[in-house]
Amino acid sequence: MTPKILLVDDDVRSSTLLRRFLESEGFKVDYAVNGVEGLSLYAACHPDLVLLDINMPLMNGFEVAQRIRENDRRTVIFFLTDRTEKVDRLKGFALKGNDYIPKPFYPEELVAKINERFDSLLPHSETEYKLGDTVFRPNLSQITFRNETHSLSVRQSEILQLLAENKGMLVERETILNHVWGDNSYANSLALNVQITYLRRLIDDPAISILSIKKRGYILQCAP
């Protein structure tokens, strides 16, 4: 599974180099040059991981993290910063940051931390779901239909697995929101609508449909 990354750092030169390195490792990376732009991009692209500098104009990294955590407890946040004092580290973790990486760092180390973090979030058993003529492998965050494979984001994989485990039955919106995002806020409810739309686009199998039950939830249906 390859997480979507949002990099937020006002050091354009270093960020460009880091972005190129991460993309060469197969990651999809969006970039923002300050905290305000970063928060806007976060809302638009729904990343799996946010890499946050702290010292930035307009809105610093701590403020960005605080705004994210108001409605989202599941997006992974790494602070990348030259602020290495104990008080700053404690503040970063108090804001529910998942890691605090002092600058300078080797990009290979960052990639190792990213891979370790997301490997630990996924099931390690070789679970497979046969849905119509599609095979869904949550441990790889992949769906395969007629030898064509699509990669899913962490959230998409979690949503689809929850639906697959309850195939043919209604899964309440609140259940999905609490399982995937950690709470059922209005902002996360809108994000769920977006992710369901993405899933429908990724599923090519005509035997599979995700039905919306207004104001209640979703049903994954598979034709026999």
Steps between C-alpha positions, in 0.01 A plus 500: 500500500635845410380787719419840354728764651457873559828684560468844665826695531603855407854390400422461130844378392529223760133407461537467123790258547310302764188488285697368203659234719165388643347487152796294377409254778148470359311740727245755378597833656313832514695805616405820682737786574332624821255392766191669356558346158575169669170495687313581180678220310434258787126564468515458123720191459430301823856370546591193703812671638586866566868599526504829693772756552440708812653843428288629212337833412124568533436183702763285668510123501363467853196708400446291186518178702255636756250591227532156341452321830179693574318266259749233398676261734614250239712693250864435589702813585880518500666821615819575302681780677822652631322582827642224717439633851319271740209745536444497122509121480251472785271752332518305173394178670237681710343603167483128412789510256611146412870578467740790553798491265780755553668667203728422333402140431574244233204460264556122507431509875178689440386245242579219744289671768213553256505138387518372858211720608265396221598134507397500865158644417406228252402141568793265449303188426445404138129578522321511166142590420343359184247758385341405170795452267711738708757403761555749781823464702486737798854415611623639167227765463425367151203389294549282192244450222586307182876534560476876553601619846415828669671628815286645778582758763501397866151642554358347183635161602356530851159606368486220244609240753226609738244474219641165381481353849131592503423424135131534423429675831465864591808656659401816683678826409583557866665157521719574197591848623599384846693202362690687227531860622454462874190723525183586309547875449337682208835551327579128518150418377571705187835324464322164516277604209812583299670169579190300406498683165866410447433135586213481251729635230775250583271197497469391136304181568137548387393233750598725792310803621511720808147607581430819694220486753411865558611635839576145618797337332617268223451146376756311293311281253647230278295332226515118509 
